[in-house]
Amino acid sequence: MPIHPDTLRARFREHFVAEPRLFRAPGRVNLIGEHTDYNDGFVLPLALEKSTWVAAAPRAGKRVRVHSAAVGETKEFELGTSWPARRGAWVDYVEGMAVALMQAGVPLAGADLLIDTEVPVGAGLSSSAALELAVGRALIGVSECELTPVALARAGQRAEHEAVGIRCGLMDQLTAALGQAGHALLIDCRTNEATPVPLPLDDVSLLVVDTRVKHSLATSAYNTRRAECEEGARSFGASSLRDVALDAFHAREAQLRDPVRRRVRHVLEENARTLDAADALRRGDWVRLGQRMSASHRSLRDDFEVSCAELDFVVDTALALPGVLGARMTGGGFGGCAVVLGRHAAEAALSASLRAAFARWFGREPGLFFTRAGPGAGEVRA
């Protein structure tokens, strides 16, 4: 359900008896380019219209009080530069973000925070990065400090590495920081250069399908996949798979052990698919974009092995429907969401057919929503 700014302000006043400022950061859906970010590769995400919101006000001293509306809990911590013990709880992201900013030299002041979100948690839509960047923007804002969007994204990544234990790439945080309405972002994850690519959704629609299979990247095979990619890069004498050419891989792939060989193949081919998909998007070639998305899913399913039965069902069912141009799982995998590209005229039939088929097969309804590209993190002044 969308969060109304006036409602959030009223809840903050009830909880903390102060007048807040509002900040938000979006979730993201990735059109293509999965598990390439931590390999210095290319990704093509867009910021969602759904966001995590933080109402915030300064307070004396160095204590932060934070209330999660979604969980119904209030936690407190002192600002500092030492990483807290991992609790496996939502507050790890909040305190981790504060520590990362303090370590980056941002002189944070104490604050009261109230957090609520529109981004489904555990669905592969980067609810964690949305939380990190919304909290970061709020802490910086009420402390009257400044930080560049890329530096804020890096602080979020560091918080996830150190406070949560997920060795994520920078795609999610960069998308939340740099998102532009009406545009996807072609991100070079080696240089962090983000090039906006127009995403006019007049003739086509983007449908996000939440399988409601919750994934936990910290306890899944995510870190294992990253280690396998690093092993593959070392076998070519490279610092990352970005520096391995496809022809060099094909010449030596038989020498690589499985599953490292298949992990490397996915990353190298996914980089090529992502660049081609961005070119197709610039040309308005929706058919070609859809083909690259579908090929990406097959690679993630067979070579990278991060799909699941529910995601495969959504993709296969969607691709059999009239007007659908492409479909793939999106996010880290092991559950979460799929994204479907279809003709605008088929929008109603697409969502109804997928909902009914999924419910018949799995005995529960999926989450479904259409999205456009929204803006990146910032303060909401309205």
N, C-alpha and C positions, 0 to 999 in steps of 0.2 A: 504494500500500500504506500502511495507517495506520502512523503513527510511534508507537512505544511510549516513554513517558517514561524508563523504566529503561534501554532500549537507547541512547537519546540521551545520557543521563548517562554511561553506560559509554564511549561513543565519545569524549565530551568528555574524560573522565579519561585515556584513552589518548593523545589528541592534545595536551592542554595540561597534564596532570598537576596538575589542580586539581578542586575540587568545585563544580559549576555550579548556578545557578538556571535554571529553564526558563520561557520566554515563548512565546506563540503569537499569531498573528493570522490571521483567516480570509480565504479568497477570497470572492468574491461572485458571485451570479447575479442578473441584473436581470429581473424579471418584465415590466416595461414602463417606457418613459421613456428612450429612447436618443438620445444626442446633444442632449439637452435640458439637461444639467447645466451646461455652459459657456455656455449661453444664459439662465442664471438661472431655469430652469424647474423641473419636477417629475419625480421619479424614484421607482420603487417596487422597490427591490432587497431581497435578503435575504442575510445572511451564511451562507456554506456551512459544513457540518460539516468540510470539508477545510481544513487550515491550513498555514501556514509556521511552523516552530518554530526557536527560537534558544536554545541552551544558552550561558550567559554567566557569566563571573566577572571581578571587578575585577583590575587589575594596576597596578603602580606606574608613574608617569609619565603621558604623554599619547599613548602609542602604542596603536593598536588592531590586534590580530591577528585575522583572520577566515578561517575555513575553510568552504568550501562542499562539503558532502557530495555534492550532486548533480553538481557539476562536477569535484570532486576536486582543487581548487586552494586554496592558502592565500595570502592577500594581507595586506599591512600598510600602514598610513598613520598620520600624525601628526594628532591632533585640531587643528582650526583653524577659522577663519571665512571662508576663501577657497575659492571653488568650484574643484574640481580640473578639469583638462582632461578632456574626454569621451573615454573609451576604448572606448565601445560594448560594455562588459562588465558582468557582474553586480555587480562591486564598485562601479560608479558609483552604484548605488542605495544601497549601504551607506554609502559615504563621503559621498554627497550628503545622506543622512538625518542623519549626524553633523554636517555643516556647518550644515544647516538648524536643528537643535536648538541648536547653539552660537550661531548668529546670533539665535535667539529668546531668548538669555540663559540657557539651561540650562547649568550648569557641569559638563560631562561629565568623567568620569575615564577613564583608560585601561582597556581591557577585552580579554579574549579571548572570541571568539564562534565557535560552530559552528552552521551553518545547514543545515537540511534542510526539505523541503517535500512535502506531499501534493497541492498545487494544481498542476494541469497548466500548464506554462509555454507562453505564446503561444497559449492557447486562448480568450482573451476572458473569463477568469474572475478577472481582476485579481490575477494572481500578483505583479505589481509592487507594488501597494498592500499586499498581505499581507506581502511582504518588508520594505517600508519600515516598516510599523507594528510588525512583530515585532522588527525591529532597534531601532526607536525605543524600544519598551517595555523591551527588554533593556538598552540603554545608560542609559536613565533609571533603571531599577531598580538596576543595580549601582553607579550613581553616587549612589544614595540621594537622588534628586531627585523632584519631582512636576511633572506637566503635565496639563491637562485633556484629555479625549478629543478635543474639537474642535481645540484647539491642536496636538495631536499629528497629527491629520489634516491640518491646514494645513501643518505642517512636511513631511509626506510629499508633499503636492502641490507645495510649493516645490522639494523635492529632484527631483521628476520634471521640473518645468519647467527648472530650472537645470542639474542634473547630467546629465540624460538627454536633454532637448530635446523632450519631449512636452508640449504645452500642454493638458494634461488638465483636466477639471473636478474637482470635489471629491467626486463621488459615491462612487468606489471607496474612498477613504481614510475618508470618513465611515462607510460601511457597515462597514468593517473595525474602526473604532473604536467604533461605537455599536450594532452588531448585538445582537439579543436572540433567545434561543432561542424557537422557536415563533411568531415574528413577522416579518413584512416591515416595512420602514421606508418611510413616505411622507416623502420629503425635499424640502423647499423649498430649492432651491439658491441662492436669493437671501439668505435669512435663516439658512440652515443648520439650521433647525428640523427635527428628525426625529421623526415621530409613529409609534409602534409600531402596527401593524395586525395583529390576530391572524390566524395562518395555520394553522388546524387541518387537518392532512393525514390525516384519518381516512377520508374517502370518496374523496379524490382523491390523485394522486401527481404529483410533479414529476420528470421525467426530463431529465437533462442529456446531450446528445449532442455529443461532441467529434469534429468532422470530421477532426481532425489536420492541418488546413491551418493552418500557423503564420502568424500575422500579426505584423508589426512596425509598431506605430503610428508610430514615429519616422520610418520610411521610406515609409510609405503615404500615402494622401491625407487622413489625419486632420487634419493642420494646414491643408490646403487647405479642407476642409469648414468648419473653424472660421472661416477668413478669409472664406468665402462668407457665413456667417451674420452676421458682423460687417458686411459690406457691405450685407446685407439690412436690418439694424437701422438703419444710417446712412441708408438710402434713405427711412426713415420718420421720421427725426429722433430716433431712440430710442437709448439707450445699450446696450440689449440687446433681443433678440426677446421677452423677457418683457413688455415694455411695448407690444407691438404687438397690437391686438385682431384677431380673425379677420375681423370685418366690414370693418375698415379695410384689411386685406390683400386681401380679395375685391374691394373697390372699386378697388384700384390694382394688382392683380397683373399685369395686362396690360402695365404700364409697366416691370416688372422684367425684366431680361435672364435668359435661361436660362444656367446652371442655378440661379442665385440664387433665382429664383421658386420652384422646386421645393424647394430647401433650406428656405426660409422656410415654405412650406406644411407640410412635414413637421414642423418644430419646433412650430408653432402647433397643429396638429391632434394631435400626440403629447402635448403638455401636456394638452389636453382629454381625450384617451384615458386618460392616466395618472390623472387625478383621478377619472374615471368608473370605472376599474378598481379603485381603492382603495375607492370606495363599494361596488362589487360585492363585493369581498372582505369588507368589514364586514358585508354582508348575507348572505354565504354563497352568493351567486349565481355559481356556478362557470361556468355557461353564458355569462353576460355577460362575465365575466373572460376566458374563452377567446376570445370574439369580438373583444374589444379587443386581445388579444395577436396574433391572426392579422392584424387590420387594421394593427397596428404593423409586422408583417413586410412586408406589401405596400408600405407607405409607405417603409420602409427600403430595400427592393429597387428601387422605381421612382422615388421622389422624392429620396431621399438617396444612393442608389446605393452602398451599402456592403455588400451581400450578395455571395454568390458561388455558383457552380453547386452545390457540395456543401451549403451551407446551404439553398438553395432546394429541393434534392432531399429533404433531411430534413424540412423543413416540409411540402412537398406530400405526401410519402409518409405522414407521421404523420397529417395531416388526413383522409386517405382510410381510416384504420383505425378499427374500431369502438371506441367508448369515449373517443376523443380529443376534447377540448373546445377546444383552441387550441394554437398552436405559433408560435414566432418565433425569429429569430436573437437572440443576446444578446451584449452587449459592443460594442466599437467597430466590429466588422465586419472585412471583407476576409479572412475565415477565422474560425477559432475554433469556437464552440459555438452550438447551438440549445437551447431549453428547450421541453419539451412538457408540457402539462397534460392529464391523462387520468384516467378513472375508476380507482379503486383495483383494482377487479375485473379490469380489462384490463391490469394492470401486466406480467405475465409475457409475454402475447402481444404487447404493444406493444414491449418491448425485443427480443424474439426476431425479430419481423417487421422492425423497423428495422435490426437488425444484419445480417440476411440480405440485405435489399434493397440496403443500402448496399454490402455486400461484392460483390454481383453486379454492381452498376453501376460501382463505382470500383476494384474489385480489391483492396481492403483493408478491414479492419474498423474501424469507428469506436470511440471510447471511449464507454462508457455507464455512468452511475451515477444512482441515485435519491438525492434529498437532501431533508432537512428544513432549517429555519432554525436556525442555530447561534448561539452567543454571540460577542460582539466580542472585541477584543484584550485580553490580560491575562496575568498570571503563573499558571503551573500549579504548584501546591504539592503535589499528590499524588505 
